[in-house]
Amino acid sequence: MLPVLSLLSLAAILLYFWGRNCSLPKRITLDAFLVKPNMTQNAWHALPNLRQLQWPKPPCAKSPTGRKYRNGTVYPLPPAFLPVMSCGQRALSKRMLKRFSDLMFENGLGDRFILNAGTLVGSFQHHDFVPWDDDVDVLVDLGVRTKVRELLQTLEPEFKSIAHPRHDKIFAPIIDERLNDFDVQRSRKTSRLAWGWPFLDIGYFESNATHLWDQTNRNQPSKILAKLIVFPLMFRPLGLDWYPTPYDTLGFIRKVYGKTGGCSMFGYSHVLEGRGPRGHVSCWNLGRRYAFVQRTLAPPGQYEFVDSHLNEVFTVGEEILFYRSRKGPLIVHKIPIPTFLNYTDVNAYAFGDEDLA
C-alpha cells in the first residue's frame, strides 16, 4: 500500500508544479520590437508569428480597378468606402512593400524608413491596409535618398522605379492590354503621369537636431514632428509582416491628421492622379463590414517583458482585431504588443479624437 501512496503523492507534486509552470507569464522580448538597421540584427523570430494568426477575408474590389473601355477611358472608381484594390492588386501592393522593406534591411537602412500616411493608419487601425485606401506609403530619411535610388534600380525587371522631385515611385510592369479584364499582379496606365498603378509611394523627410518633417509638409508648421515621437522606431504588424513605424504611432497620426474622429476619404484618387471619391463617416458604421483594432491591457500575469531598458516606459497590451456584431465583438485575433498605457483607452473607431479616447 505504501508504494501506491508514494506514487500518488509524486503524481500530485508533478501536477502541482506542471500547473504552476503553465501559469507562468509568457516572456516578450521588448528589444525585438525595436528596429535595427540590418536584417540579421533583428530578432524576427522573437516577434509574434503573424502567419499563425487568423485573418479576415481580404476586402477586395470585385473587379480590378483601372480597367479600360475600348476607347481607352478608365472604368468608374468604386464608391466611397468600398475597396478600391482587387485581390490581385492588394497582393501586388503587399509584394512591393515587402520587397522594398527587405531591400532596405539588406543594405543596413532598415531604421531609415517608416510606414506612412494611410499605410501607417492601416497598421494601427486594421493590422492591414485601410480597406478603401488606394496606394502604399513609406517615408524615408532624405539623407539616404541617393543610395535608395541606386538600390531601386536593382529591382528591375520585377519592379520599375521613377524618381520624382519630392516622391519616388515603385510599380510593376504595365499590364498587357489583352489582360485588361483579368486580375493579374501588374500595374496599369491609368493617369497622364509616367508611373503605373498600383504603386509604392516613397516620400522623404528632412530633419534637424530636434524635429523632422515630410518634404511636402515643409511649409506646414502644424505637421513638423518632434523626433521624440518618431525615434526609436518600433515594429508594427501589417498583414503577415512586421514593418518599422514611429515610436509613438498614435502621436504621429494625431499630429499629421489632427484630432477629428471618423473615417475619411479626401477626394483624391491615386488611380487617376486626380479627383476621386470624397466622404466622412463614423468608423463605427463600417465596423460590421471591416475589422478594426481595439487596444486593451493584457490580462495580469499573462505576459512579462525581458531584456530592455524601456521596460518602465511600456506596458504589455493586446491589440484585438474584431468585427462589430449584434451579439458583441467577433474576435479575429489578438496580438501581444508593447504599448503606452494611454493607448489602451483609445476608441477603436475614433482613435484620432482625444476627447473620445
SULCOR-V51178 format. One line per field, one symbol per residue. psi: psi as a letter, one per 20 degrees, with the letter a starting at -180 (. if undefined). Layout:
psi->???
//
This chain:
psi->hghghggggggggghghggghhjqqpppnhhhippqhqgiipmhhiqpohiiqqqqppoqqhqpqjqqrhjiqpqqqqrpjqpgprhhhgggggggghgggggghhkkjhjjqqqrchhgggghhikaqphjqjrppqpqphijgggghghhhiiqjgqqqppqghqrqprrqpqphijhjqmqmqrqnjrirhrrqqrpoorqqrrbhirrqphijhjnhijppphhhhqqqqpqqocjrpqprqgngghgghggiakprrpqpjjppigilbpaqqrprphhiiihhqprpqprqqppihqqqqlqijhihqrorpoopqqqrhjapopgrpppqpqqhihijpphilhiohhj.
//
